[in-house]
Amino acid sequence: MANTANAQLDESQVVVGETAEAAGLAQTTTDLPTIIGRLIYIALSTVGIIFLALLLYSGYQYMTAGGDPDKIKSNLISQLTAPVKWTQIMQNMISNGIDSFVEVGGNGTVLSGFLKRIDRNIPVTSI
């Protein structure tokens, strides 16, 4: 069964290579699993950026509500229903080579504590 899977993988890599060559793209030595992994990485990074932007936008809307109860209620609902994806964003940053973090403000333990739950070996400085 493993030989069948390997044969299918080899065949699909040949097809990808032929398609790339027909499209005028340079011949690469990257295999199909690596290409799929890169596409998944790009998709997850994009989703993380979108959710972070939504969170920042709703925070901006809240800060500029000017005390209007209707605006505050609307913005609070937006913040609570937009997924934060903290864990995915931090794991993505760590996998991209970020090897230390700085927490600014507050008592310096909240975000640091969240990050330590993700990776205990990451140094975090609080100021």
Helices and strands as residue ranges (DSSP letters): H 2-22, H 32-63, H 69-81, H 86-95, E 101-103, H 110-118, E 124-126
